[in-house]
Each structure stands twice: as C-alpha cells, then as structure tokens.
Amino acid sequence: MAGIVFGAAGVFVRKLGGYGMSSPTILFLRVSFAVLALAAVILLEDRSRFRVKPKDFPLLLGSGLLGMLGLNLCYNEAINTLTLSLAAVLLSLSPVFVVVLAAFLFREKITRRKIACMILAILGCVLASGLLEQTSGLEISLGGILMGLAAALFYALYGIFSRQALDRGYHSYTVIFYSVLQVGLVLMPFAEYGKVGAYLAEDTLPHLLFLVVHALCTSVLPYVFLTVALRHAEAGTVSILAAGGEPIAAVVFGWIFYAEVPTAMMLLGMAVTIAALAFLCRQPDAGRQASEQE
C-alpha cells in the first residue's frame, strides 16, 4: 500500500503544477494538511505521543529535514521532467543507498551478493529509462535523473532515521508528525499563497478535497504504512514490497492519466530492478551469509 500511494504522487504533483504552483508550494500544501490530520489523530488517541526527549531531537530532525524534505522536493522535480514510471524506478533504488550508508554509518559489510544486486538494479534502471532504445520523441532529462537519484538518497535517510526513532520506542505517528511539521515550517516562507488562493477560489470544495486527498496519499498514508509495516515485518520484506509496488503503480497511473506507454525494454528494466532489489533486501540464512562474506 505504501508503494501504491507513493506511485500516485505524480498525478497530484502534475495537476497542481499545471496551475502554476512551484514544488515548494505543492509540498507546503501537502504537509500542512498532513500536520492537521496527524495532530487530530494523536489528540484523539493518545496525547503522550507528542512528547519527545531532547536527546532524540536529532533523529527527528534527520527524518524530517534530511529525509522527508529532500525526498519530496527532489521527487517532485523528477516527476515533472521524467515519466512517472522512471521517476518511481529511480526512487526505488533507495535500498542501494541504505546499503552504502549502513556500511559507512554502522560498518555493515558489503558482500558480493549486495554488490551484484546493486549492479543489476542500476542496469535495470538504465533499461527502464529508455536510453538504449531509439524511441521516437524520447527525451531523457539528466537533471530529472539526478533529482530522482537524490530522492532515493533522501528516502534512504528517512528510513534510517525513522527506524532508529522507532527502535527507541516512539510511535509511528510521533515520527511522521514531527517530520511533516518541520517540513511545513521550513517551507512556510517560500509558499505562493496567492496561487493557492486562486486555485481554491476557482472551485472551492472540489479543489479543497483534492488537496486533502493529496496530503493523505503523499504525506500521511505512505509513511504510516511503512512505519507500521516495520513493526510487523522484517525491514527487508518491507523494502521489497515498497520498492516493487511503487514503480508498478506509477506505470499504471502514467498509462491511464498521461498515456505514458512503456516499451517492452522499459518493462524488462523495471522487472530487473525490482528483482535485484528483492534479492538485495532479502535476509540470507546464516550459512549463505558466512560464505558470501569470505
């Protein structure tokens, strides 16, 4: 479910971008509604979830400003310059960055299996991008690809910081609330309030409902699904499902709403990437893990 709602993000971003809204404005609207929704849920369920120990502030700053803010800004730019499916495939490379970051931060070993999976995932992205095809009218934006890769990096950072916060006993709502709150406060000076007012004045109730659904699908539900999933399943399993669900959903949404029909090679590249990430995230048994590390 996290992968599916993340895959739908492009539809909302392009729709609001069509009204002339900048990426910071779109993100500000998204997190503003998300903050209100999460605050209401916490007030109704358990107000103690607002409490955070001072020593844990760095974790929430990491999940909010390093993770969520960077992820959403970069992904919005990638969506506007690439097909929805390619942007989603690039974002799904976040487990690759997790492996690299874990090696530096936690001294986790990069085994031969991990290296092989990362190479396959990158090759799959190359196929999915269409770079190897002479497709008529195909335009690949280098800036869009860099933004997609940056989004994957920030997604990995969000996962690392939020998991550490969960391990310290914080509820998923606490982590998400303070993450989106920070993003909203940072973007407040950069939001284009005049364009937002014009958008709402044009057709108030439907447009307001659209903004609420946008916030739920991009700033509340995916993070809730991810953090809840991490409480009931292994991190590897969660990563596989999210990494696989998002690009598949993005293909469907891009096909339905924007006639972005992928070629056979692009679909093959997506399948290779998802398969490689699945093997990368899978926890090997003790015997195989020992042989890989030799």
Backbone torsions as a table, in degrees:
resi	resn	phi	psi	omega
1	MET	NA	-37.9	177.1
2	ALA	-61.6	-43.3	178.8
3	GLY	-63.2	-39.6	-177.9
4	ILE	-67.1	-46.9	-178.1
5	VAL	-70.4	-32.6	173.6
6	PHE	-64.5	-38.5	179.7
7	GLY	-64.9	-22.0	179.0
8	ALA	-84.7	-6.8	-174.7
9	ALA	-58.0	-36.9	-177.4
10	GLY	-60.3	-33.9	180.0
11	VAL	-62.5	-44.9	-179.2
12	PHE	-68.0	-44.2	-177.2
13	VAL	-62.7	-45.1	-179.0
14	ARG	-68.7	-36.1	178.9
15	LYS	-62.8	-49.3	-179.5
16	LEU	-71.4	-34.4	176.2
17	GLY	-63.4	-29.7	177.2
18	GLY	-65.4	-19.0	176.0
19	TYR	-92.0	9.5	176.3
20	GLY	86.7	9.6	-179.9
21	MET	-78.6	138.0	177.9
22	SER	-77.5	165.4	179.2
23	SER	-60.0	-44.6	176.9
24	PRO	-60.9	-35.8	179.7
25	THR	-67.2	-44.4	179.4
26	ILE	-61.6	-43.0	-179.8
27	LEU	-68.2	-38.5	178.1
28	PHE	-61.0	-43.8	177.6
29	LEU	-61.3	-42.8	-178.5
30	ARG	-59.5	-50.8	-174.8
31	VAL	-76.4	-26.3	178.4
32	SER	-63.3	-48.2	177.3
33	PHE	-66.3	-35.6	180.0
34	ALA	-65.3	-41.2	178.5
35	VAL	-59.8	-45.7	-179.7
36	LEU	-63.1	-43.4	-179.1
37	ALA	-64.7	-44.8	-178.8
38	LEU	-68.7	-38.7	178.1
39	ALA	-61.8	-41.1	179.2
40	ALA	-64.0	-42.0	-180.0
41	VAL	-63.9	-44.8	-179.1
42	ILE	-65.5	-40.0	178.5
43	LEU	-62.4	-37.0	-178.2
44	LEU	-77.7	-34.5	-174.2
45	GLU	-91.4	-56.6	-174.6
46	ASP	-163.1	105.4	-176.1
47	ARG	-68.0	-17.8	180.0
48	SER	-65.9	-15.2	179.8
49	ARG	-72.1	-8.4	173.9
50	PHE	-77.6	-17.6	-174.4
51	ARG	-78.2	133.9	177.9
52	VAL	-136.9	133.3	177.3
53	LYS	-72.6	138.1	-179.4
54	PRO	-52.5	-36.5	-177.3
55	LYS	-68.4	-16.2	-178.8
56	ASP	-97.7	0.4	179.1
57	PHE	-57.0	-40.4	179.9
58	PRO	-57.5	-35.1	178.6
59	LEU	-64.8	-42.4	-179.8
60	LEU	-71.9	-33.5	174.0
61	LEU	-63.7	-39.2	178.3
62	GLY	-65.5	-44.5	-179.4
63	SER	-69.1	-30.9	-177.8
64	GLY	-86.3	-62.1	-173.1
65	LEU	-80.4	-39.9	178.5
66	LEU	-80.9	-37.9	-175.9
67	GLY	-89.3	-72.4	-170.5
68	MET	-66.6	-41.8	-178.9
69	LEU	-64.5	-50.9	-180.0
70	GLY	-63.4	-41.6	179.4
71	LEU	-57.3	-52.2	-173.7
72	ASN	-70.7	-40.8	179.1
73	LEU	-63.6	-46.1	-178.8
74	CYS	-68.9	-38.7	-179.2
75	TYR	-68.3	-37.5	176.4
76	ASN	-59.1	-43.6	179.6
77	GLU	-66.2	-39.4	179.0
78	ALA	-63.8	-40.4	179.9
79	ILE	-62.1	-36.9	-176.9
80	ASN	-77.4	-14.4	-177.0
81	THR	-119.8	-8.9	179.0
82	LEU	-126.4	170.5	171.2
83	THR	-68.2	155.2	-179.8
84	LEU	-60.0	-37.8	-177.2
85	SER	-67.6	-43.0	-179.3
86	LEU	-67.6	-41.0	177.4
87	ALA	-59.4	-40.7	-180.0
88	ALA	-69.4	-38.2	178.5
89	VAL	-63.3	-42.4	178.2
90	LEU	-62.9	-42.1	179.1
91	LEU	-64.0	-33.4	-178.3
92	SER	-69.6	-6.5	176.4
93	LEU	-76.4	2.3	-177.8
94	SER	-53.8	-36.2	177.2
95	PRO	-59.5	-29.3	176.9
96	VAL	-63.5	-44.5	178.1
97	PHE	-66.8	-34.0	177.3
98	VAL	-60.8	-43.6	179.5
99	VAL	-61.0	-45.5	-178.4
100	VAL	-66.7	-45.8	-179.6
101	LEU	-64.4	-39.0	179.3
102	ALA	-63.8	-32.7	178.2
103	ALA	-65.8	-38.2	-179.1
104	PHE	-81.3	-41.9	-173.6
105	LEU	-83.2	-39.5	-173.3
106	PHE	-117.6	5.6	178.9
107	ARG	56.5	35.7	174.5
108	GLU	-76.9	139.1	-176.5
109	LYS	-73.3	139.3	172.4
110	ILE	-95.1	105.3	-175.2
111	THR	-83.7	172.3	177.5
112	ARG	-62.7	-36.4	178.2
113	ARG	-62.5	-42.8	179.4
114	LYS	-63.8	-42.1	179.9
115	ILE	-63.3	-45.1	180.0
116	ALA	-62.2	-42.1	-179.8
117	CYS	-65.6	-40.4	179.6
118	MET	-65.2	-40.2	178.2
119	ILE	-63.7	-43.9	178.3
120	LEU	-62.8	-40.2	179.5
121	ALA	-62.6	-41.9	179.3
122	ILE	-67.1	-42.8	177.0
123	LEU	-61.7	-38.9	176.9
124	GLY	-61.5	-38.6	178.0
125	CYS	-64.8	-37.9	177.8
126	VAL	-61.9	-43.9	177.6
127	LEU	-64.7	-42.7	-177.9
128	ALA	-66.6	-25.8	-178.6
129	SER	-73.0	-22.5	-176.8
130	GLY	86.2	6.8	-177.9
131	LEU	-62.2	-28.9	-176.1
132	LEU	-89.6	2.5	-178.8
133	GLU	-112.9	147.6	174.6
134	GLN	-94.6	67.1	-176.9
135	THR	-86.0	128.3	-179.0
136	SER	-61.2	129.3	176.5
137	GLY	79.7	1.7	-178.4
138	LEU	-73.5	125.3	177.2
139	GLU	-126.5	122.5	179.6
140	ILE	-107.8	122.3	-179.6
141	SER	-90.8	118.6	177.6
142	LEU	-63.2	-40.1	177.6
143	GLY	-62.4	-39.1	178.4
144	GLY	-64.7	-40.2	178.4
145	ILE	-64.7	-42.6	178.4
146	LEU	-63.3	-38.7	177.7
147	MET	-65.8	-38.7	177.7
148	GLY	-64.3	-40.1	177.5
149	LEU	-68.2	-39.2	177.6
150	ALA	-63.5	-38.9	177.1
151	ALA	-60.7	-40.4	178.4
152	ALA	-63.4	-39.4	178.1
153	LEU	-63.1	-47.1	-179.8
154	PHE	-67.4	-32.7	176.0
155	TYR	-62.3	-41.9	178.2
156	ALA	-63.5	-41.0	178.4
157	LEU	-63.4	-40.9	177.3
158	TYR	-60.0	-44.0	-179.5
159	GLY	-62.6	-40.6	-179.2
160	ILE	-66.6	-49.3	-177.1
161	PHE	-68.4	-42.2	-178.3
162	SER	-67.5	-36.0	178.6
163	ARG	-65.5	-39.0	177.9
164	GLN	-65.4	-37.5	177.3
165	ALA	-65.7	-40.8	178.1
166	LEU	-64.2	-38.7	-179.9
167	ASP	-65.6	-21.4	177.7
168	ARG	-90.0	7.5	172.9
169	GLY	98.7	3.0	-179.9
170	TYR	-78.4	146.3	178.1
171	HIS	-75.4	153.3	-179.8
172	SER	-59.5	-35.8	179.4
173	TYR	-63.9	-36.1	179.2
174	THR	-63.2	-47.0	-178.9
175	VAL	-62.9	-46.5	-176.9
176	ILE	-68.5	-41.4	-177.9
177	PHE	-59.4	-51.0	-177.3
178	TYR	-70.9	-26.8	176.5
179	SER	-67.5	-49.7	-178.7
180	VAL	-70.9	-30.7	178.1
181	LEU	-63.1	-44.3	178.4
182	GLN	-61.6	-43.3	-179.7
183	VAL	-61.7	-43.3	179.6
184	GLY	-62.7	-42.2	179.9
185	LEU	-65.5	-40.3	-179.6
186	VAL	-67.2	-38.3	-175.4
187	LEU	-86.5	-10.7	-176.3
188	MET	-52.4	-44.0	-179.3
189	PRO	-70.0	-16.4	-173.6
190	PHE	-102.2	-3.6	-178.1
191	ALA	-73.3	142.2	179.6
192	GLU	-94.8	87.0	-173.0
193	TYR	-66.1	-30.4	179.0
194	GLY	-63.1	-41.8	179.4
195	LYS	-69.5	-34.8	176.9
196	VAL	-65.3	-43.6	178.5
197	GLY	-62.6	-40.4	179.0
198	ALA	-65.8	-38.0	179.6
199	TYR	-64.3	-44.1	-179.8
200	LEU	-71.6	-34.4	-179.4
201	ALA	-69.0	-26.9	-177.7
202	GLU	-64.3	-42.8	-179.7
203	ASP	-158.8	83.3	-163.0
204	THR	-56.5	-59.2	-171.9
205	LEU	-65.5	-50.3	178.6
206	PRO	-61.6	-39.7	-179.3
207	HIS	-70.3	-36.0	176.4
208	LEU	-65.3	-42.0	177.4
209	LEU	-62.5	-38.6	178.9
210	PHE	-62.1	-41.6	179.4
211	LEU	-66.1	-37.9	178.8
212	VAL	-65.7	-46.2	179.2
213	VAL	-64.5	-38.1	176.6
214	HIS	-57.5	-47.0	-179.7
215	ALA	-63.7	-43.3	-179.2
216	LEU	-63.6	-43.1	-174.3
217	CYS	-77.8	-20.5	-174.5
218	THR	-118.5	-20.2	-176.8
219	SER	-127.0	-3.6	178.7
220	VAL	-122.4	-64.9	-172.8
221	LEU	-59.7	-46.2	-177.9
222	PRO	-61.6	-40.4	-179.5
223	TYR	-72.0	-35.9	175.3
224	VAL	-62.9	-46.8	179.8
225	PHE	-60.8	-42.8	-178.6
226	LEU	-66.0	-48.5	-176.0
227	THR	-69.8	-36.0	176.3
228	VAL	-67.5	-40.8	179.3
229	ALA	-60.8	-37.0	-179.8
230	LEU	-65.9	-20.3	177.9
231	ARG	-82.5	-18.5	-173.7
232	HIS	-120.4	-2.2	-179.6
233	ALA	-148.5	161.9	178.1
234	GLU	-66.1	149.3	-178.9
235	ALA	-58.1	-37.0	179.5
236	GLY	-62.9	-43.9	179.0
237	THR	-63.3	-43.0	179.2
238	VAL	-61.6	-44.0	-179.3
239	SER	-63.3	-40.5	179.5
240	ILE	-61.8	-48.1	-177.0
241	LEU	-65.6	-42.7	-179.6
242	ALA	-68.7	-43.4	-179.0
243	ALA	-65.7	-32.4	179.0
244	GLY	-82.5	-37.3	-176.3
245	GLY	-70.7	-35.5	-174.1
246	GLU	-65.9	-54.1	-179.6
247	PRO	-64.3	-33.6	177.6
248	ILE	-64.3	-44.5	177.7
249	ALA	-63.6	-40.0	-179.9
250	ALA	-63.2	-38.5	176.4
251	VAL	-59.4	-46.7	-178.9
252	VAL	-62.8	-47.1	-179.6
253	PHE	-65.3	-41.3	178.8
254	GLY	-64.9	-36.9	178.4
255	TRP	-67.1	-45.8	-176.1
256	ILE	-70.5	-47.9	-170.8
257	PHE	-91.5	-27.6	-172.5
258	TYR	-128.9	9.7	178.6
259	ALA	54.1	35.9	176.7
260	GLU	-87.5	86.9	-175.7
261	VAL	-88.8	115.1	-179.5
262	PRO	-74.0	149.5	175.4
263	THR	-80.8	171.2	179.6
264	ALA	-61.7	-39.0	-179.7
265	MET	-68.1	-36.6	177.6
266	MET	-63.8	-42.1	178.1
267	LEU	-65.2	-38.2	177.1
268	LEU	-62.8	-44.1	178.8
269	GLY	-60.7	-40.4	178.2
270	MET	-63.5	-42.8	179.7
271	ALA	-63.8	-40.9	179.1
272	VAL	-63.7	-43.8	-179.7
273	THR	-61.8	-47.4	-178.7
274	ILE	-63.3	-41.7	179.2
275	ALA	-64.2	-42.7	179.5
276	ALA	-63.3	-41.8	179.1
277	LEU	-66.9	-34.1	178.0
278	ALA	-62.5	-44.6	178.2
279	PHE	-69.1	-34.1	179.9
280	LEU	-65.1	-41.5	-175.6
281	CYS	-83.0	-18.6	-177.6
282	ARG	-67.7	137.3	179.2
283	GLN	-82.0	115.8	178.4
284	PRO	-72.5	154.4	176.5
285	ASP	-71.3	165.8	-171.9
286	ALA	-59.8	-42.3	-178.2
287	GLY	-64.4	-47.4	-179.7
288	ARG	-66.0	-38.0	179.7
289	GLN	-62.3	-39.3	179.9
290	ALA	-65.6	-40.4	-179.2
291	SER	-68.9	-32.8	179.6
292	GLU	-67.9	-32.5	-173.5
293	GLN	-87.1	-6.1	-180.0
294	GLU	-69.5	NA	NA
